[in-house]
Amino acid sequence: MLVAVDAGRSYVKTVTGNRKFLFPSKISKARQRTFIQTLEDDMEITYQGKDYFVGQLAEREGSFTRQMMTESKVNTETLLFILTALFQAGAFGHIHLVTGVPINMYREDERTRLRALLEGEHEIILNGTYRKIYIKKAAITIEGGAAYWVHKRMGTVRIVDPGARTTNYATFKDGIFIDRESGTIPKGWENVRDADPEEMAAMIVGYLGGMWDTSDVVELVGGKAHELLEPFKRAGFGFTTAFEDPQFANALGYYALGKETIGE
């Protein structure tokens, strides 16, 4: 079974087969509640003897709700988000997982550590239901640039992915990734004070303007791509477009890459 999970800093996005879904990237230690009102998307999980609230339940009822904002994704939060996503996807048997890291973190040591964290057998209880999940292979690719595999094309392809903590930018030329024209800006929607589309567009265009030609066609991905589109054009890249389903762009790209390299 092939599952793609984009464990973003704002939302966890999942694609498998014809299904796609998301939940907030929030987690907290579970606590005893006096009156329990369970909503449809509430998730309480148990992993290695510890209980957690995940997603909207963590937002609503967590005492010390946290959001994964570290540079590295090799941490307990990433593992719990991905296991929750796999459970929700109905994962069973041997699972092939595709996920990603920011372009600047796409290093051999980082990928090795993340694979070691994810691969193997995991036992998880979600809302009282037990399941054993076995991740046979965890393939790690690049955030932002992964959207290229949804609809590959020749010529120069520029992709910009403003996230919560970072902004990834990627370049492909005739199907080949160009590392020297790709990277990660250490600024995103949730770590820049008073961030709005105009300010974000100005910041990103100012950074990329000396590296990319302003006549290039740029594709915006990420949850706020449509909000950023017109400000991005006004800031200097007049031939900018937005991905059709921008919030799921990475997850769809991960899945497309997984089908091509691993199979379903």
C-alpha contacts under 8 A as a table, 3 or more apart, distances in Angstrom:
res1	aa1	res2	aa2	distance
1	M	91	A	7.06
1	M	92	F	7.26
1	M	93	G	7.35
1	M	94	H	6.49
1	M	95	I	4.92
1	M	96	H	5.93
1	M	264	E	5.82
2	L	16	T	6.41
2	L	17	G	7.84
2	L	95	I	5.99
2	L	96	H	4.76
2	L	97	L	5.99
2	L	98	V	7.79
2	L	255	Y	7.57
2	L	258	G	7.21
2	L	259	K	7.70
2	L	263	G	7.38
2	L	264	E	5.13
3	V	14	T	7.24
3	V	15	V	6.08
3	V	16	T	4.84
3	V	17	G	7.93
3	V	86	L	7.25
3	V	89	A	7.77
3	V	91	A	7.90
3	V	95	I	7.22
3	V	96	H	6.32
3	V	97	L	5.09
3	V	98	V	6.46
3	V	255	Y	6.79
4	A	14	T	5.68
4	A	15	V	5.20
4	A	16	T	6.36
4	A	97	L	5.74
4	A	98	V	4.72
4	A	99	T	5.92
4	A	251	A	5.64
4	A	252	L	7.42
4	A	254	Y	5.59
4	A	255	Y	5.09
4	A	258	G	7.80
5	V	12	V	6.97
5	V	13	K	5.74
5	V	14	T	4.54
5	V	15	V	6.60
5	V	82	I	6.63
5	V	85	A	7.17
5	V	97	L	7.36
5	V	98	V	6.40
5	V	99	T	5.23
5	V	251	A	5.75
5	V	254	Y	7.59
6	D	12	V	5.67
6	D	13	K	5.04
6	D	14	T	6.37
6	D	99	T	5.69
6	D	100	G	6.58
6	D	250	N	6.37
6	D	251	A	5.19
7	A	11	Y	6.80
7	A	12	V	4.51
7	A	13	K	6.49
7	A	25	S	7.43
7	A	78	T	6.61
7	A	81	F	6.78
7	A	82	I	6.83
7	A	99	T	7.48
7	A	100	G	7.87
8	G	11	Y	5.25
8	G	12	V	5.39
8	G	13	K	7.43
8	G	25	S	6.85
8	G	163	G	7.71
8	G	164	A	7.85
9	R	12	V	7.66
9	R	25	S	5.92
9	R	67	Q	6.68
9	R	68	M	5.65
9	R	69	M	6.26
9	R	163	G	7.44
9	R	164	A	5.75
9	R	165	R	6.97
10	S	24	P	5.95
10	S	25	S	5.15
10	S	26	K	7.80
10	S	67	Q	7.64
10	S	163	G	7.96
10	S	164	A	6.19
11	Y	22	L	6.40
11	Y	23	F	5.54
11	Y	24	P	4.31
11	Y	25	S	4.62
12	V	22	L	5.36
12	V	23	F	5.45
12	V	24	P	6.17
12	V	25	S	5.65
12	V	81	F	7.01
12	V	82	I	7.95
12	V	85	A	7.55
13	K	20	K	7.34
13	K	21	F	5.96
13	K	22	L	4.39
13	K	23	F	6.92
13	K	85	A	7.99
13	K	247	Q	7.96
13	K	248	F	6.39
13	K	251	A	6.25
14	T	20	K	5.41
14	T	21	F	5.44
14	T	22	L	6.12
14	T	85	A	6.52
14	T	89	A	7.66
14	T	248	F	7.96
14	T	251	A	6.10
15	V	18	N	7.49
15	V	19	R	5.74
15	V	20	K	4.38
15	V	21	F	6.87
15	V	251	A	6.01
15	V	252	L	6.40
15	V	255	Y	6.66
16	T	19	R	5.37
16	T	20	K	6.48
16	T	89	A	7.02
16	T	255	Y	7.20
23	F	55	G	5.51
23	F	56	Q	7.20
24	P	54	V	7.93
24	P	55	G	4.58
24	P	56	Q	6.24
25	S	54	V	7.66
25	S	55	G	5.89
25	S	67	Q	6.17
25	S	68	M	7.24
25	S	81	F	7.24
26	K	54	V	5.88
26	K	55	G	4.97
26	K	56	Q	7.35
26	K	58	A	5.94
26	K	59	E	6.47
26	K	65	T	6.46
26	K	66	R	5.79
26	K	67	Q	5.09
26	K	68	M	7.65
27	I	52	Y	6.77
27	I	53	F	5.66
27	I	54	V	4.60
27	I	55	G	6.28
27	I	58	A	5.26
27	I	59	E	7.68
27	I	62	G	7.59
27	I	65	T	5.54
27	I	66	R	5.57
27	I	67	Q	6.74
27	I	77	E	7.46
28	S	52	Y	5.61
28	S	53	F	5.29
28	S	54	V	6.74
28	S	58	A	5.54
28	S	62	G	5.30
28	S	63	S	7.05
28	S	64	F	5.85
28	S	65	T	4.50
28	S	66	R	6.16
29	K	51	D	6.19
29	K	52	Y	4.50
29	K	53	F	6.09
29	K	62	G	6.78
29	K	63	S	7.61
29	K	64	F	7.26
29	K	65	T	7.66
30	A	44	E	7.37
30	A	51	D	5.31
30	A	52	Y	4.41
30	A	53	F	5.14
30	A	62	G	6.76
31	R	62	G	7.30
31	R	63	S	7.73
33	R	36	I	6.08
38	T	42	D	6.34
39	L	42	D	5.40
41	D	56	Q	7.20
41	D	57	L	7.97
42	D	54	V	7.51
42	D	55	G	7.18
42	D	56	Q	6.22
42	D	57	L	5.13
43	M	53	F	6.13
43	M	54	V	5.43
43	M	55	G	6.82
43	M	56	Q	7.79
43	M	57	L	6.30
43	M	126	L	6.60
43	M	127	N	6.13
44	E	51	D	7.12
44	E	52	Y	5.68
44	E	53	F	4.63
44	E	54	V	6.11
44	E	57	L	7.61
44	E	126	L	5.77
44	E	127	N	5.33
45	I	51	D	5.70
45	I	52	Y	5.30
45	I	53	F	6.49
45	I	54	V	7.35
45	I	84	T	7.78
45	I	124	I	6.89
45	I	125	I	5.38
45	I	126	L	4.41
45	I	127	N	6.26
45	I	128	G	7.93
46	T	49	G	6.20
46	T	50	K	5.41
46	T	51	D	4.43
46	T	52	Y	6.32
46	T	124	I	5.79
46	T	125	I	4.99
46	T	126	L	6.60
47	Y	50	K	5.41
47	Y	51	D	6.63
47	Y	123	E	6.71
47	Y	124	I	5.14
47	Y	125	I	6.80
48	Q	123	E	7.59
48	Q	124	I	7.77
53	F	57	L	5.75
53	F	58	A	4.74
53	F	61	E	7.88
53	F	62	G	6.74
54	V	57	L	5.84
54	V	58	A	5.02
54	V	81	F	7.81
55	G	58	A	5.40
55	G	59	E	6.51
56	Q	59	E	4.93
56	Q	60	R	6.10
57	L	60	R	5.08
57	L	61	E	5.72
57	L	62	G	7.11
58	A	61	E	5.40
58	A	62	G	4.54
58	A	65	T	6.01
59	E	62	G	6.07
59	E	65	T	6.56
62	G	65	T	5.16
68	M	77	E	6.59
68	M	78	T	7.71
69	M	165	R	6.50
70	T	73	K	6.97
71	E	105	M	7.99
72	S	75	N	7.51
72	S	105	M	7.20
72	S	110	E	7.75
73	K	78	T	6.08
73	K	101	V	7.06
73	K	114	L	7.35
74	V	78	T	6.77
74	V	110	E	7.46
74	V	113	R	6.66
74	V	114	L	5.26
74	V	117	L	7.19
75	N	78	T	5.63
75	N	79	L	6.71
76	T	79	L	5.15
76	T	80	L	6.17
77	E	80	L	5.17
77	E	81	F	6.04
78	T	81	F	5.20
78	T	82	I	6.11
79	L	82	I	5.25
79	L	83	L	6.08
79	L	117	L	7.10
79	L	118	L	6.43
80	L	83	L	5.13
80	L	84	T	6.01
81	F	84	T	5.16
81	F	85	A	6.14
82	I	85	A	4.95
82	I	86	L	6.10
83	L	86	L	5.04
83	L	87	F	6.12
83	L	124	I	7.70
83	L	133	I	7.87
84	T	87	F	5.12
84	T	88	Q	6.18
84	T	126	L	7.64
85	A	88	Q	5.08
85	A	89	A	6.09
86	L	89	A	4.94
86	L	90	G	6.45
86	L	91	A	5.33
87	F	90	G	5.26
87	F	91	A	5.67
87	F	126	L	7.72
87	F	131	R	7.65
87	F	133	I	7.83
88	Q	91	A	7.51
91	A	95	I	6.90
91	A	133	I	7.05
92	F	95	I	6.83
92	F	132	K	7.93
92	F	133	I	6.41
92	F	134	Y	7.59
93	G	133	I	7.20
93	G	134	Y	6.54
94	H	133	I	7.91
94	H	134	Y	5.57
94	H	135	I	6.06
94	H	136	K	5.50
95	I	133	I	7.80
95	I	134	Y	6.13
95	I	135	I	4.75
95	I	136	K	5.52
95	I	137	K	6.89
96	H	135	I	6.20
96	H	136	K	5.91
96	H	137	K	4.98
96	H	138	A	6.14
96	H	139	A	7.70
96	H	262	I	7.74
97	L	135	I	6.85
97	L	137	K	6.14
97	L	138	A	4.71
97	L	139	A	6.11
97	L	258	G	8.00
98	V	138	A	5.80
98	V	139	A	4.73
98	V	140	I	5.98
98	V	141	T	7.48
98	V	254	Y	5.65
98	V	255	Y	6.77
98	V	258	G	6.32
99	T	138	A	7.37
99	T	139	A	6.39
99	T	140	I	5.22
99	T	141	T	6.36
99	T	251	A	7.61
99	T	254	Y	6.31
100	G	140	I	5.02
100	G	141	T	4.61
100	G	142	I	5.09
100	G	143	E	5.35
100	G	254	Y	7.66
101	V	105	M	6.15
101	V	106	Y	6.21
101	V	140	I	7.08
101	V	141	T	6.52
101	V	142	I	5.40
101	V	143	E	5.51
102	P	105	M	5.29
102	P	106	Y	6.46
102	P	142	I	5.88
102	P	143	E	5.13
102	P	144	G	7.75
102	P	166	T	7.85
102	P	168	N	6.54
102	P	184	T	6.73
103	I	106	Y	5.23
103	I	142	I	5.42
103	I	143	E	6.35
103	I	168	N	6.47
103	I	182	S	7.60
103	I	183	G	5.39
103	I	184	T	5.82
104	N	107	R	7.66
104	N	183	G	5.76
104	N	184	T	5.52
105	M	110	E	6.71
106	Y	110	E	6.74
106	Y	111	R	6.77
106	Y	141	T	7.47
106	Y	142	I	6.70
107	R	110	E	5.27
107	R	111	R	6.18
108	E	111	R	5.20
108	E	112	T	6.01
109	D	112	T	5.11
109	D	113	R	6.15
110	E	113	R	5.24
110	E	114	L	6.15
111	R	114	L	5.09
111	R	115	R	6.04
111	R	140	I	6.46
112	T	115	R	5.22
112	T	116	A	6.16
113	R	116	A	5.10
113	R	117	L	6.27
114	L	117	L	5.06
114	L	118	L	6.28
115	R	118	L	5.14
115	R	119	E	5.66
115	R	137	K	7.97
115	R	138	A	5.73
115	R	139	A	7.58
115	R	140	I	7.75
116	A	119	E	5.66
118	L	135	I	6.88
118	L	138	A	6.74
119	E	134	Y	7.37
119	E	135	I	4.88
119	E	136	K	6.00
119	E	137	K	6.13
119	E	138	A	6.10
120	G	134	Y	5.42
120	G	135	I	5.14
120	G	136	K	6.13
121	E	132	K	6.97
121	E	133	I	5.73
121	E	134	Y	4.27
121	E	135	I	6.40
122	H	132	K	5.77
122	H	133	I	5.12
122	H	134	Y	6.17
123	E	130	Y	7.38
123	E	131	R	5.97
123	E	132	K	4.51
123	E	133	I	6.20
124	I	130	Y	5.91
124	I	131	R	5.62
124	I	132	K	6.43
124	I	133	I	7.63
125	I	128	G	5.80
125	I	129	T	5.22
125	I	130	Y	4.28
125	I	131	R	6.25
126	L	129	T	5.28
126	L	130	Y	6.59
135	I	138	A	6.79
139	A	258	G	7.92
141	T	146	A	7.09
141	T	254	Y	7.47
142	I	145	G	5.90
142	I	146	A	5.86
143	E	146	A	5.76
143	E	161	D	7.83
143	E	168	N	6.80
143	E	250	N	6.26
144	G	147	A	6.09
144	G	159	I	6.64
144	G	160	V	6.48
144	G	161	D	5.02
144	G	168	N	5.61
144	G	169	Y	6.49
144	G	170	A	6.72
144	G	221	V	7.07
144	G	249	A	7.80
144	G	250	N	6.07
145	G	148	Y	5.74
145	G	159	I	6.26
145	G	160	V	7.99
145	G	168	N	7.79
145	G	169	Y	7.08
145	G	170	A	5.13
145	G	171	T	7.43
145	G	250	N	7.71
146	A	149	W	5.91
146	A	150	V	7.83
146	A	249	A	7.64
146	A	250	N	5.46
146	A	251	A	7.99
146	A	253	G	4.70
146	A	254	Y	6.00
146	A	257	L	7.77
147	A	150	V	5.59
147	A	151	H	7.75
147	A	159	I	7.88
147	A	221	V	7.75
147	A	249	A	5.22
147	A	250	N	5.25
147	A	251	A	7.98
147	A	252	L	6.91
147	A	253	G	4.44
147	A	254	Y	7.65
148	Y	151	H	5.96
148	Y	152	K	5.53
148	Y	157	V	7.98
148	Y	159	I	7.86
148	Y	253	G	6.59
149	W	152	K	5.26
149	W	253	G	5.13
149	W	254	Y	7.69
149	W	256	A	5.90
149	W	257	L	5.95
150	V	249	A	7.98
150	V	252	L	6.46
150	V	253	G	5.07
150	V	256	A	5.84
150	V	257	L	7.96
152	K	175	G	7.02
153	R	157	V	7.83
153	R	174	D	6.99
153	R	175	G	6.68
154	M	157	V	7.81
154	M	173	K	6.72
154	M	174	D	4.20
154	M	175	G	5.94
155	G	172	F	7.79
155	G	173	K	5.32
155	G	174	D	4.77
155	G	175	G	7.67
156	T	171	T	7.08
156	T	172	F	5.77
156	T	173	K	4.44
156	T	174	D	6.49
156	T	216	D	7.75
156	T	217	V	7.94
157	V	171	T	5.62
157	V	172	F	5.03
157	V	173	K	6.25
157	V	217	V	6.95
157	V	218	V	6.95
157	V	219	E	7.82
158	R	169	Y	7.35
158	R	170	A	5.80
158	R	171	T	4.69
158	R	172	F	6.64
158	R	216	D	7.47
158	R	217	V	6.56
158	R	218	V	4.80
158	R	219	E	6.14
159	I	169	Y	5.57
159	I	170	A	5.11
159	I	171	T	6.46
159	I	218	V	5.72
159	I	219	E	4.80
159	I	220	L	5.94
159	I	221	V	7.23
160	V	167	T	7.08
160	V	168	N	5.91
160	V	169	Y	4.43
160	V	170	A	6.56
160	V	218	V	7.14
160	V	219	E	6.26
160	V	220	L	5.01
160	V	221	V	6.23
161	D	167	T	5.43
161	D	168	N	5.02
161	D	169	Y	6.15
161	D	220	L	6.05
161	D	221	V	4.95
161	D	222	G	5.49
161	D	225	A	8.00
162	P	166	T	6.35
162	P	167	T	4.08
162	P	168	N	6.36
162	P	188	G	5.84
162	P	189	W	7.10
162	P	221	V	7.33
162	P	222	G	6.16
162	P	224	K	7.90
162	P	225	A	7.89
163	G	166	T	5.37
163	G	167	T	5.54
163	G	168	N	7.77
163	G	188	G	5.24
163	G	189	W	6.20
163	G	222	G	6.45
163	G	223	G	7.85
164	A	187	K	7.94
164	A	188	G	4.73
164	A	189	W	4.72
164	A	190	E	4.84
164	A	191	N	6.98
165	R	186	P	6.83
165	R	187	K	5.68
165	R	188	G	4.36
165	R	189	W	6.59
165	R	190	E	6.02
165	R	191	N	5.83
166	T	184	T	6.55
166	T	185	I	5.69
166	T	186	P	4.73
166	T	187	K	4.57
166	T	188	G	4.48
166	T	189	W	7.95
167	T	184	T	5.59
167	T	185	I	4.98
167	T	186	P	6.56
167	T	187	K	6.06
167	T	188	G	5.70
168	N	182	S	7.73
168	N	183	G	5.91
168	N	184	T	4.40
168	N	185	I	6.29
169	Y	182	S	5.33
169	Y	183	G	5.49
169	Y	184	T	6.17
169	Y	185	I	7.92
170	A	177	F	7.67
170	A	178	I	7.59
170	A	179	D	7.79
170	A	181	E	6.85
170	A	182	S	4.35
170	A	183	G	6.48
171	T	177	F	5.97
171	T	178	I	5.44
171	T	179	D	7.40
171	T	181	E	5.94
171	T	182	S	5.67
172	F	175	G	5.67
172	F	176	I	5.16
172	F	177	F	4.40
172	F	178	I	5.62
173	K	176	I	5.21
173	K	177	F	6.57
173	K	178	I	6.92
178	I	181	E	5.70
178	I	182	S	6.52
179	D	182	S	5.09
179	D	183	G	7.32
180	R	183	G	7.75
181	E	211	M	6.94
181	E	212	W	7.64
185	I	188	G	7.99
187	K	191	N	6.28
187	K	192	V	6.42
188	G	191	N	5.67
188	G	192	V	6.27
188	G	200	M	7.94
189	W	192	V	6.08
189	W	195	A	5.95
189	W	196	D	7.76
189	W	200	M	7.60
190	E	193	R	7.63
190	E	195	A	7.51
192	V	195	A	5.46
195	A	199	E	6.10
195	A	200	M	6.27
196	D	199	E	5.39
196	D	200	M	5.98
197	P	200	M	5.10
197	P	201	A	5.91
197	P	227	E	6.34
197	P	228	L	5.08
197	P	231	P	6.37
198	E	201	A	5.23
198	E	202	A	6.18
198	E	228	L	7.39
198	E	231	P	5.33
198	E	232	F	7.61
199	E	202	A	5.13
199	E	203	M	6.10
200	M	203	M	5.11
200	M	204	I	6.15
200	M	228	L	7.74
201	A	204	I	5.28
201	A	205	V	5.91
201	A	228	L	6.56
201	A	231	P	5.85
201	A	232	F	4.88
201	A	235	A	6.38
202	A	205	V	5.28
202	A	206	G	5.83
202	A	231	P	7.91
202	A	232	F	7.29
202	A	235	A	5.72
203	M	206	G	5.21
203	M	207	Y	6.33
204	I	207	Y	5.14
204	I	208	L	6.17
205	V	208	L	5.09
205	V	209	G	5.41
205	V	232	F	7.22
205	V	235	A	6.47
205	V	236	G	6.71
205	V	237	F	7.42
206	G	209	G	5.36
206	G	210	G	7.61
207	Y	210	G	6.91
207	Y	211	M	7.95
208	L	211	M	5.26
208	L	212	W	5.82
209	G	212	W	5.56
209	G	213	D	6.82
209	G	214	T	6.68
209	G	236	G	7.91
210	G	213	D	7.68
212	W	216	D	7.22
213	D	216	D	5.50
214	T	236	G	6.19
214	T	237	F	4.89
214	T	238	G	7.15
215	S	237	F	6.55
215	S	238	G	6.95
215	S	239	F	6.54
216	D	237	F	7.23
216	D	239	F	6.50
217	V	237	F	7.67
217	V	238	G	8.00
217	V	239	F	4.85
217	V	240	T	5.50
217	V	241	T	7.44
218	V	237	F	7.33
218	V	239	F	6.43
218	V	240	T	4.58
218	V	241	T	6.18
219	E	240	T	5.82
219	E	241	T	4.89
219	E	242	A	5.38
219	E	243	F	6.32
220	L	225	A	5.42
220	L	226	H	7.96
220	L	229	L	7.26
220	L	240	T	7.28
220	L	241	T	6.19
220	L	242	A	4.65
220	L	243	F	5.97
220	L	246	P	7.41
221	V	224	K	7.74
221	V	225	A	5.33
221	V	242	A	6.28
221	V	243	F	5.49
221	V	246	P	4.54
221	V	247	Q	6.77
221	V	249	A	6.12
222	G	225	A	5.42
222	G	246	P	4.82
222	G	247	Q	4.59
222	G	248	F	7.28
222	G	249	A	6.75
222	G	250	N	7.96
223	G	226	H	7.93
223	G	246	P	5.69
223	G	247	Q	4.06
223	G	248	F	7.82
224	K	227	E	5.31
224	K	228	L	6.31
224	K	246	P	7.66
224	K	247	Q	7.55
225	A	228	L	5.09
225	A	229	L	6.08
225	A	242	A	5.94
225	A	243	F	7.51
225	A	246	P	6.24
225	A	247	Q	7.98
226	H	229	L	5.17
226	H	230	E	7.94
226	H	242	A	6.10
226	H	246	P	7.96
227	E	230	E	7.27
227	E	231	P	7.90
228	L	231	P	5.53
228	L	232	F	5.88
229	L	232	F	5.23
229	L	233	K	6.42
229	L	240	T	6.83
229	L	241	T	6.71
229	L	242	A	6.49
230	E	233	K	5.10
230	E	234	R	6.26
231	P	234	R	5.04
231	P	235	A	6.01
232	F	235	A	5.07
232	F	236	G	6.65
232	F	237	F	6.18
232	F	238	G	7.50
232	F	240	T	7.19
233	K	236	G	5.55
233	K	237	F	4.79
233	K	238	G	4.24
233	K	239	F	6.81
233	K	240	T	6.10
234	R	237	F	7.11
234	R	238	G	6.72
237	F	240	T	6.00
242	A	246	P	6.97
243	F	246	P	4.88
243	F	249	A	7.06
245	D	248	F	5.81
245	D	249	A	6.16
246	P	249	A	4.92
247	Q	250	N	7.67
248	F	251	A	5.28
248	F	252	L	5.91
249	A	252	L	5.25
249	A	253	G	6.05
250	N	253	G	4.95
250	N	254	Y	6.04
251	A	254	Y	5.02
251	A	255	Y	6.20
252	L	255	Y	5.12
252	L	256	A	6.14
253	G	256	A	5.06
253	G	257	L	6.07
254	Y	257	L	5.17
254	Y	258	G	6.05
255	Y	258	G	4.96
255	Y	259	K	6.17
256	A	259	K	5.21
256	A	260	E	6.31
257	L	260	E	5.10
257	L	261	T	6.13
258	G	261	T	5.24
258	G	262	I	5.18
258	G	263	G	6.24
258	G	264	E	7.63
259	K	262	I	5.57
259	K	263	G	4.24
259	K	264	E	5.67
260	E	263	G	6.08
